[in-house]
Amino acid sequence: MPEKNAYAMPSAREIAALTVPQLGMMLCHLSISMTDLWVAGRLGADVQASIGIVSQVFTLLMLVASLAGSGCLAAISQSLGAGLGRRARRYAALIVGMAGMTGLAAAALGLLSLPLTLRFMHVPPPLEPVVRTFIIAYSCQLPFYYTLIMFNSVFRAYKLVSLPLIAVAAVAVGNLVGSAGFGLGLWGLPDFGYAGVAWSTFGSALLGLACNLYAVVRKGILNRAALAPWRWVRRALPALWRIGGPAALGQMAGHMGSLVLLSLLAGLPGDMVPVLAGMTLGARVETFLTFPVAALGMSVAILSGHLLGANRLEALRRFVRRTSLAAALALGGGAGLLFLFRESVAGLFSTDPEAVRQGARFLAFACAAVPFKTYSILINGAFSGAGATGLACKVNCLVMWAFQVPLAWAFGHACGASGVYAAMLCANVATALWLGRLHAGKKWLECGLRKRQNASS
């Protein structure tokens, strides 16, 4: 079939219209994490270190949602690009229902595996009560948060990016009031300490889900007509699995590796509480620099799905290449500035001098990795939108487990925490080079077209 609009690419205005509201969403997510980090820093280095440990565990549980999320974005955006609105609504209803059930299973898994998690993560005895409270609270919110995230993916696929922005803004405001109020006793609210911070996330997730439910019904995306018969569902599930399964596997393998790296770090000789606290605040500062990339990566995934659905392959290839290289260069400059002022920036989020010093050490390596990480995020977004998630899964799994983890073990025992950070930098470089080579070929486009045809059959 000849390609339509072979050289037409998304305009800068279209990219900005998708990216700017998602920048607002990422800023809201960032404010949520920064609020918790700021409150934890006022409560003590032990609470701050606990949040770093729990965030890794919680991220792993959240990645189960990527099984539906990646399939959701690709299936809906490609259906809309091909002009199949009814199929898109059916996919939306199917995935939201799957998200709720998956959230319940993940919550049960998180609660039942709590003792094993504490042992596996080498949690120091003084931190166990704090870590236990955060894991329980975070696990209880998973069913609601999974559904919230899936609604956001549905809105993105429809290019209604302002609606999830409103929901996430409500979550950010609710978390600010709850964490600062019940965590520090501000504004006359009772002071529950770290428990107030933990359970504020639960209440804010409920608030965001309520906003999304109202919006999705009002827009008519989910209605009675969107409920597909079982025969259609049985044929659609394998299509979602072929896209979402590799995405979930690759990301889970990556974050399981991150948990192993954190365990290696916690198991090094000496007092690791300041090191873990410094890594936590350093990672949050790095997130502040790179959050525009996450928003742009979502836009790349959306537009890649629409371009592939419309069979505009040359436009898709050129769009991804130009966007990823330009973003990597731009964020590299920002990382250079952060490197120069890393210790001063780290001092804004902790009053513990040793935690600040460790945070600055982490940022020295993280800043060097930013251009490579930026490039990898955008190429991954393109692969996800096109449905070529198996290739990204292969890269993530092999780089993490065959390269980064062994290197971190060797460097960590030789050089301490700096060795672990150096291994993370090397892995980011390797990932970017491998993904760049895959993007230069045609296999990812052929894979996406094949999955689109299977979904249409």
Legacy VTK file of the C-alpha trace (Angstrom):
# vtk DataFile Version 3.0
C-alpha trace
ASCII
DATASET POLYDATA
POINTS 457 float
0.000 0.000 0.000
1.521 3.383 -0.901
2.211 5.614 2.030
-0.071 8.618 2.519
1.465 12.046 3.250
4.939 10.517 3.186
6.770 13.668 4.229
4.139 15.332 6.428
5.222 15.591 10.058
3.391 16.817 13.156
3.640 20.590 13.409
5.362 22.366 16.277
1.983 23.732 17.326
0.487 20.230 17.510
3.437 18.940 19.538
3.227 21.912 21.908
-0.533 21.527 22.328
0.035 17.955 23.507
3.214 18.545 25.490
2.460 21.724 27.466
-0.521 20.281 29.401
1.506 17.145 30.034
4.333 19.323 31.319
1.774 20.656 33.760
0.905 17.081 34.714
4.537 16.187 35.242
5.005 19.350 37.285
2.084 18.281 39.468
3.592 14.791 39.876
6.915 16.426 40.683
5.311 18.698 43.264
3.754 15.624 44.894
7.128 13.917 45.239
8.864 17.140 46.281
6.196 17.831 48.896
6.727 14.406 50.433
10.494 14.850 50.237
10.366 18.305 51.856
8.103 17.137 54.686
10.245 14.028 55.190
13.363 16.189 55.390
11.752 18.117 58.258
10.819 14.895 60.014
14.347 13.405 59.807
16.844 11.583 57.582
15.281 8.242 58.558
11.915 9.225 57.065
13.626 10.592 53.951
15.590 7.377 53.479
12.410 5.339 53.993
10.625 7.238 51.242
13.512 6.421 48.892
13.204 2.702 49.649
9.408 2.619 49.423
9.364 4.663 46.213
11.346 1.930 44.476
8.965 -0.781 45.718
5.898 1.271 44.853
7.240 2.029 41.374
7.678 -1.696 40.786
4.068 -2.363 41.793
2.906 0.500 39.594
4.678 -1.028 36.609
2.142 -3.828 36.540
-0.190 -1.151 35.198
2.105 -0.646 32.206
0.819 -3.998 30.897
-2.488 -2.262 30.233
-1.125 1.271 29.868
1.216 0.647 26.946
-1.370 -1.444 25.146
-3.986 1.200 25.892
-2.082 4.086 24.352
-1.023 2.169 21.253
-4.378 0.453 20.620
-6.533 3.547 21.118
-4.275 6.017 19.279
-3.824 3.667 16.312
-7.589 3.040 16.164
-8.270 6.779 16.197
-5.572 7.360 13.567
-7.344 4.827 11.340
-10.753 6.471 11.985
-12.170 3.604 14.093
-13.836 5.482 16.965
-16.033 2.609 18.173
-13.055 0.293 18.514
-11.177 2.988 20.450
-14.026 3.340 22.972
-14.198 -0.424 23.426
-10.471 -0.573 24.126
-10.870 2.240 26.653
-13.627 0.441 28.567
-11.718 -2.847 28.523
-8.508 -1.329 29.835
-10.105 0.670 32.634
-11.793 -2.489 33.900
-8.523 -4.394 33.708
-6.787 -1.622 35.653
-9.155 -1.907 38.611
-8.746 -5.686 38.850
-4.976 -5.483 38.417
-4.789 -2.845 41.136
-6.562 -5.111 43.588
-4.168 -7.962 42.819
-1.112 -5.692 43.144
-2.368 -4.318 46.467
-2.785 -7.826 47.835
0.692 -8.724 46.584
2.222 -5.674 48.242
0.597 -6.374 51.601
1.276 -10.121 51.631
4.924 -9.713 50.651
5.640 -6.982 53.224
7.917 -9.106 55.493
9.826 -10.430 52.488
10.225 -6.907 51.114
11.726 -5.643 54.371
14.239 -8.490 54.357
15.088 -8.305 50.666
15.711 -4.542 50.792
18.029 -4.886 53.826
15.961 -2.272 55.638
17.839 -1.204 58.817
15.871 -1.960 62.023
15.356 1.745 62.898
13.634 2.284 59.548
11.306 -0.744 59.656
8.266 0.947 61.307
8.420 3.871 58.866
8.886 1.681 55.788
6.084 -0.644 56.911
3.634 2.264 57.305
4.436 3.672 53.869
4.140 0.291 52.126
0.743 -0.402 53.713
-0.613 3.035 52.796
0.756 2.928 49.255
-0.555 -0.594 48.667
-4.064 0.361 49.765
-4.234 3.142 47.201
-3.102 0.968 44.270
-6.592 -0.005 42.960
-7.613 3.645 42.823
-4.292 4.876 41.473
-4.156 2.190 38.764
-7.572 3.267 37.510
-6.556 6.925 37.681
-3.458 6.238 35.565
-5.457 4.280 32.981
-7.970 7.118 32.652
-5.052 9.465 32.038
-3.743 7.161 29.284
-7.183 7.066 27.650
-7.410 10.869 27.651
-3.911 11.153 26.181
-4.744 8.764 23.352
-7.772 10.938 22.552
-5.485 14.028 22.738
-7.664 15.404 25.575
-4.599 16.194 27.619
-6.183 19.016 29.621
-8.537 16.612 31.442
-5.874 14.504 33.184
-4.081 17.757 34.047
-7.099 18.843 36.104
-7.222 15.493 37.895
-3.505 15.439 38.694
-3.653 19.055 39.881
-6.382 18.024 42.329
-4.156 15.170 43.521
-1.226 17.574 44.016
-3.273 20.054 46.036
-4.799 17.298 48.158
-1.371 15.790 48.809
0.113 19.175 49.753
-2.620 19.917 52.262
-2.545 16.397 53.680
1.227 15.843 53.854
2.158 19.261 55.214
-0.930 19.523 57.401
-1.081 16.055 58.935
2.669 15.419 58.625
3.907 18.616 60.290
0.773 19.792 62.066
0.435 22.964 59.979
-2.735 25.062 59.673
-4.068 23.758 62.959
-4.344 20.154 61.741
-3.335 17.244 63.994
0.311 16.157 63.722
0.565 12.466 62.762
4.190 12.618 61.576
5.245 10.205 58.843
1.886 8.394 59.042
0.171 11.626 57.973
2.447 11.828 54.920
1.829 8.186 54.005
-1.960 8.235 54.231
-2.308 11.597 52.495
-1.340 9.818 49.268
-4.326 7.516 49.716
-6.801 10.389 50.056
-5.340 12.347 47.147
-5.597 9.293 44.839
-9.318 9.011 45.612
-9.778 12.696 44.809
-8.048 12.380 41.432
-10.036 9.287 40.481
-13.311 11.100 41.205
-12.285 13.928 38.847
-11.458 11.492 36.046
-14.685 9.536 36.440
-16.679 12.733 36.032
-14.709 13.783 32.931
-14.788 10.439 31.109
-18.566 10.122 31.485
-19.193 13.718 30.453
-17.080 13.312 27.287
-18.979 10.170 26.320
-15.863 8.007 26.056
-17.265 5.422 28.445
-20.932 4.599 28.037
-23.090 1.546 27.523
-22.089 1.296 23.859
-18.428 1.031 24.872
-19.068 -2.287 26.636
-18.036 -4.846 24.033
-19.381 -8.420 23.805
-17.227 -11.215 25.168
-16.350 -12.428 21.673
-14.718 -9.071 20.896
-12.972 -8.923 24.279
-11.529 -12.401 23.793
-9.979 -11.293 20.492
-8.802 -7.909 21.809
-6.971 -9.206 24.883
-4.211 -10.991 22.920
-3.618 -7.804 20.905
-3.196 -5.812 24.114
-0.923 -8.482 25.530
1.338 -8.458 22.466
1.888 -4.729 22.994
1.581 -4.332 26.763
3.200 -7.593 27.839
6.713 -6.826 26.564
6.427 -3.244 27.839
5.502 -4.425 31.311
8.178 -7.118 31.300
10.898 -4.722 30.180
10.009 -2.046 32.701
9.552 -4.520 35.528
12.928 -6.067 34.736
14.452 -2.608 34.780
12.927 -1.639 38.110
13.618 -5.016 39.668
17.203 -4.298 38.757
16.899 -0.875 40.405
15.729 -2.584 43.588
18.752 -4.876 43.413
21.005 -1.841 42.992
19.363 -0.182 45.988
19.839 -3.386 47.975
23.512 -3.476 46.953
23.881 0.112 48.091
22.159 -0.531 51.415
24.349 -3.589 52.008
27.668 -1.761 51.629
29.794 -1.381 54.782
29.218 1.641 57.009
26.256 3.844 57.860
24.082 3.761 54.755
21.208 5.935 56.032
22.829 9.225 54.857
23.766 7.570 51.547
20.187 6.384 50.941
18.805 9.786 51.959
21.254 11.518 49.610
20.378 9.218 46.739
16.680 9.882 47.361
16.965 13.653 47.268
19.449 13.509 44.354
17.053 11.379 42.327
14.201 13.812 43.020
16.345 16.769 41.912
17.258 14.903 38.721
13.551 14.275 38.149
12.933 18.009 38.385
15.362 18.532 35.491
14.079 15.696 33.309
10.322 15.924 33.882
9.805 17.781 30.556
11.281 14.740 28.809
8.662 12.455 30.312
5.925 14.769 29.036
7.503 14.946 25.582
7.898 11.159 25.595
4.151 10.800 26.131
3.500 13.134 23.191
5.904 11.121 21.042
4.037 7.927 21.961
0.653 9.488 21.120
1.769 10.914 17.788
3.657 7.739 16.860
0.477 5.718 17.290
-1.563 8.130 15.209
1.093 8.312 12.478
1.426 4.542 12.293
-2.357 4.125 12.235
-2.508 6.548 9.299
0.400 4.698 7.586
2.648 7.796 7.572
5.864 5.868 8.167
8.449 8.283 6.780
6.935 11.142 8.768
7.069 8.973 11.885
10.750 8.121 11.407
11.843 11.723 10.805
9.723 13.074 13.654
11.227 10.680 16.201
14.810 11.231 15.030
14.657 15.035 15.129
12.749 15.263 18.385
14.946 12.847 20.320
18.243 14.421 19.240
17.069 17.993 19.900
15.758 17.092 23.358
18.971 15.261 24.297
21.077 18.308 23.394
18.780 20.721 25.236
18.625 18.680 28.443
22.375 18.093 28.291
22.892 21.843 28.649
20.541 21.972 31.629
22.368 19.055 33.234
25.645 20.942 32.884
24.221 23.873 34.866
22.852 21.551 37.535
26.278 19.900 37.857
27.864 23.253 38.708
25.370 24.003 41.486
24.535 20.462 42.604
25.526 20.847 46.258
23.574 24.083 46.716
20.505 22.551 45.090
20.738 19.410 47.241
20.901 21.633 50.331
17.413 22.957 49.573
15.868 19.583 50.388
17.676 18.473 53.524
19.143 19.946 56.705
21.514 16.982 57.198
25.016 17.943 55.927
26.022 14.350 55.184
22.816 13.690 53.240
23.462 16.848 51.207
27.025 15.726 50.454
25.832 12.294 49.348
23.098 13.856 47.225
25.673 16.035 45.440
27.797 12.947 44.769
24.823 11.162 43.191
24.001 14.214 41.052
27.538 14.339 39.637
26.919 10.992 37.899
23.233 11.634 37.196
23.941 14.877 35.314
26.364 13.079 32.990
23.663 10.498 32.210
20.875 12.993 31.425
21.449 13.362 27.625
21.577 9.590 27.150
18.551 9.008 29.379
16.601 11.699 27.496
17.314 10.104 24.136
16.333 6.659 25.438
13.030 7.907 26.903
11.921 9.415 23.595
12.933 6.395 21.501
11.092 4.167 23.980
8.049 6.427 23.620
8.116 6.022 19.850
8.440 2.242 20.120
5.550 2.156 22.616
3.232 4.246 20.436
4.083 2.159 17.380
3.504 -1.082 19.287
7.131 -2.261 18.931
7.503 -2.843 22.670
9.319 -6.167 22.297
12.472 -4.437 21.070
12.551 -2.029 24.016
11.941 -4.974 26.371
14.980 -6.779 24.975
17.193 -3.738 25.475
15.978 -2.986 29.010
16.327 -6.569 30.228
19.754 -7.288 28.789
21.342 -3.959 29.720
20.050 -4.132 33.283
20.747 -7.764 34.148
23.666 -8.679 31.896
25.532 -5.386 32.224
24.410 -2.931 34.910
23.824 -5.230 37.896
27.128 -7.171 37.554
29.004 -3.919 36.943
27.392 -2.269 39.985
28.324 -5.240 42.174
31.950 -5.086 41.045
32.285 -1.298 41.155
30.334 -1.031 44.421
32.640 -3.377 46.292
35.674 -1.621 44.821
34.630 2.053 45.085
31.576 2.150 47.381
28.490 4.186 46.472
30.334 6.029 43.687
30.931 2.695 41.976
27.215 1.934 41.913
26.495 5.379 40.447
29.204 4.887 37.801
27.594 1.594 36.746
24.249 3.383 36.338
25.910 5.970 34.084
27.520 3.268 31.915
24.169 1.505 31.552
22.454 4.711 30.372
25.092 5.173 27.683
24.763 1.561 26.519
20.954 1.784 26.385
20.996 4.979 24.303
23.484 3.553 21.797
21.530 0.312 21.366
18.153 2.035 20.983
19.638 4.464 18.476
20.854 1.578 16.363
17.420 -0.083 16.465
15.677 3.147 15.481
17.953 3.541 12.473
16.688 0.192 11.145
13.238 -0.825 9.906
12.461 -3.667 12.271
10.530 -1.519 14.770
8.233 -0.147 12.047
7.618 -3.610 10.616
6.838 -4.913 14.112
4.351 -2.085 14.730
2.598 -2.623 11.400
2.311 -6.357 12.028
0.690 -5.829 15.439
-1.683 -3.242 13.992
-2.804 -5.740 11.353
-3.286 -8.443 13.989
-5.415 -6.076 16.085
-7.585 -5.279 13.060
-8.152 -8.902 12.074
LINES 1 458
457 0 1 2 3 4 5 6 7 8 9 10 11 12 13 14 15 16 17 18 19 20 21 22 23 24 25 26 27 28 29 30 31 32 33 34 35 36 37 38 39 40 41 42 43 44 45 46 47 48 49 50 51 52 53 54 55 56 57 58 59 60 61 62 63 64 65 66 67 68 69 70 71 72 73 74 75 76 77 78 79 80 81 82 83 84 85 86 87 88 89 90 91 92 93 94 95 96 97 98 99 100 101 102 103 104 105 106 107 108 109 110 111 112 113 114 115 116 117 118 119 120 121 122 123 124 125 126 127 128 129 130 131 132 133 134 135 136 137 138 139 140 141 142 143 144 145 146 147 148 149 150 151 152 153 154 155 156 157 158 159 160 161 162 163 164 165 166 167 168 169 170 171 172 173 174 175 176 177 178 179 180 181 182 183 184 185 186 187 188 189 190 191 192 193 194 195 196 197 198 199 200 201 202 203 204 205 206 207 208 209 210 211 212 213 214 215 216 217 218 219 220 221 222 223 224 225 226 227 228 229 230 231 232 233 234 235 236 237 238 239 240 241 242 243 244 245 246 247 248 249 250 251 252 253 254 255 256 257 258 259 260 261 262 263 264 265 266 267 268 269 270 271 272 273 274 275 276 277 278 279 280 281 282 283 284 285 286 287 288 289 290 291 292 293 294 295 296 297 298 299 300 301 302 303 304 305 306 307 308 309 310 311 312 313 314 315 316 317 318 319 320 321 322 323 324 325 326 327 328 329 330 331 332 333 334 335 336 337 338 339 340 341 342 343 344 345 346 347 348 349 350 351 352 353 354 355 356 357 358 359 360 361 362 363 364 365 366 367 368 369 370 371 372 373 374 375 376 377 378 379 380 381 382 383 384 385 386 387 388 389 390 391 392 393 394 395 396 397 398 399 400 401 402 403 404 405 406 407 408 409 410 411 412 413 414 415 416 417 418 419 420 421 422 423 424 425 426 427 428 429 430 431 432 433 434 435 436 437 438 439 440 441 442 443 444 445 446 447 448 449 450 451 452 453 454 455 456
